[in-house]
Amino acid sequence: MQSFDIESGCDTELLNLNPDGWIEGESNERNWKMLYGMDVSWHRNLILAGDSHGTVHAVDPRANKALVGNYQLHKKGNKVRTQCAMH
């Protein structure tokens, strides 16, 4: 996940679920993480993003360490359908 500043033209990496990239012979669909949903709360300055392994990542783009927290919502391999809204 990256943030792009239109005024400066610079981008900042906020979250990298696969920092080593795709490793031939080791990476596969079971250990490769992908983001499937994201919501932005402007009044909290927080981005929530859910990945393919059932984890919700809370990201604060203003912080020096962008990742604020990880929350495991379900076990890996279990399929759930949830809807989350921030107010």
N, C-alpha and C positions, 0 to 999 in steps of 0.2 A: 504494500500500500504506500502510495506516495502522495505528497501534497505539492501542488503547483501554485506558486505565487505569480499571478498574472502581471502585477506591477513590475517585479524584478526579473521575471522570466526564469527564476530558479525553482528547482524542485528539491524536496527533502524526503528522504525515506523515513516512513513512520513505523512500518512493520514489515518484516521479511520472514515469512513462515518457512522458507527453504533456503537458509543462508549459504549452503554448500552447492546449491543448484542441483541439476539432474546428474546423478552419478551413474554412468552406464554399468549395468549388471547389478546395481544395488538399489536404485530408486525404482519404485513401482507405484501403482495406484493405491496400495495400502499404506505406504509411508509418505507419499507426496501430499502435502496439504494445499488446499485451495479455499479461497473465500467464497461463500455462497450467499451471504446477505450482509447488508451494512445499513446503519442508520446514523444520522448526524443530529446531535442535540446542540444547537447554536447557543442557547442560553446557559448550557453547562460546559460548553467548549469540549465536548466529548464525542468520540466516534466509537460506536459499537460495531464489531464485525465478527460474524460467525464463520467458523471454518468447517472443513469436511470431516474433522475428527470430533465434532461435538463441543468445541471450545468457543466461548465468546471472548473476544479480546477487546479491552477498553483502552482506547488510545486518546491521549491529550496532545494535540499538535503543538501546543505552546510550551510544553515541558521539555527540559533537557533530555530526559529519558521518556520518550513518547509513550511507551507501553506502561499503562497505569495498573492493569491487572488482567489475569486470565481466569475464566470461570468455566469449569467443566460441567456441561449441562446434561450429558448422557454418556454412556459407555461407547467406546469406539465400536463401530459396526452396527449399532442400533439406529434405526431410522425413526426420527420423530418429526412431527410437523408442529412448529410453534410460531406464534406471532407475538412480537414484543413491541411495545410502544413506550416512548419516554415522554413524560409530561412535566 
